[in-house]
Amino acid sequence: MRFTRLRFLILASGLLAGGGCTPQGAPSFPVVGAYFPDWMVCGLIGVAVAVGLRVIFLLTGLDAILSFRLFTYVAMGVIAALTVWTLVFGP
């Protein structure tokens, strides 16, 4: 009895979730003939921003007062990547 109920719930959830998948294609754009996904570009921008901010913080002396350097730079890179994703590729 339990197994039948579980199968029904799995089937029902699959049918209800089926409307979210649309055949629009992957969010990508051509660069020199190859298609690159948008998230990869946003990730590279996030890494570049984190490295750039590290250089700026080292030059200004702010790096010395940071307690969690790795987490700070990762968070700044993620924030930059998500901002680019929202502004450029968002709805």
GULUMMI-890488 format. One record per residue: residue in three letters; x, y, z of N, C-alpha, C in turn. Coordinates in steps of 0.2 Angstrom, whole numbers, plus 5000, padded with zeros to 4 digits. Layout:
REM GULUMMI-890488
AlaXYZXYZXYZ...
//
This chain:
REM GULUMMI-890488
Met500449945000500050005000500450065000Arg501050065004501450125004501850134998Phe502050084995502450084989501950114983Thr501350094983500850124978500750194979Arg500750214985500550284986501250324985Leu501850304986502450334984502450344977Arg502350294973502350294966501850344963Phe501250354966500750394964501050474965Leu501350484971501650544972502150564968Ile502650514966503150534961502850544954Leu502350514952502050524946501750584945Ala501350604951500950664951501450724951Ser502050724955502450774955502850784948Gly502950734945503250734938502850764933Leu502150754934501750784929501650854930Leu501650874937501550944939502150984937Ala502750954938503350994936503550994929Gly503150954925503350954918503251024914Gly502751064917502651124913503251174914Gly503651164918504251214919504751204914Cys504851154911505351134906505051154899Thr505351214896505151234889505751224885Pro505551204878506151194873506451254870Gln506651304874506951364872507651364870Gly507951314872508651304871509051324877Ala509751314877510151334882510351414882Pro510351444888510551514888511351524886Ser511451524880512151534877512151584871Phe512751604870512951644864513551624861Pro513551644854514151624850514751664851Val515351634852515951674853516451634848Val516651664843517151634838516851564836Gly516251564834515951504832515751454837Ala515951454843515751404848515251444853Tyr514851404855514251424860514551424867Phe514551474871514751474878514151484882Pro514051454888513551464892513651524896Asp513051564898513051624901513451614908Trp513251564911513551554918514251554918Met514551534913515351524913515651594912Val515351634908515551704907515451744914Cys514851734917514751764924515251744929Gly515451674929515951654934516651684932Leu516851684926517451714924517451794926Ile516951824926516951894928516951904935Gly516651854939516651854946517351844949Val517751794945518451784947518851844946Ala518751874940519151934938519051984943Val518451994945518252054950518552034957Ala518551974959518851954966519651964966Val519951944960520651954960520852024959Gly520452064956520552134955520452174962Leu519952154966519852184972520452164977Arg520652104976521252084981521852124979Val521952144973522552184971522452254974Ile521852274973521652344976521752344984Phe521452294987521552294994522252284997Leu522652244993523352244995523752314994Leu523552344989523852414988523652464993Thr523052464995522752515000522852495007Gly523052425008523152405015522552375019Leu521952375015521352345018521452275019Asp521852235015521952165016522152145023Ala522552185026522852165032522352165038Ile521752205037521252205042520752155041Leu520752125036520152075035520352005039Ser519751985042519851925046519851865042Phe519351855038519251795034519351815026Arg519951815024520151845018519851805012Leu519851735013519651695007518851695006Phe518551695012517751705012517551775009Thr517951825011517751895009517851895001Tyr518451874998518551874991518051834987Val517951774990517451724987516751764986Ala516551784992515851824992515851884988Met516351924987516351974982516351954975Gly516651894974516651874967515951844965Val515651814970514951784969514451844968Ile514551894972514051954972514151984965Ala514751984962514952014956514651974950Ala514751904951514451864946513651864946Leu513351864951512651864951512351934949Thr512751984950512552054948512552054940Val513052024938513152024930512551984927Trp512451924930511951884928511251914928Thr511151954933510451984934510452044929Leu510952084929510852144924510952124917Val511352074915511452064908510952004905Phe510951954909510551894906509851884910Gly509751934914509051924918508451934914Pro507851934917507251944914507152014912
//
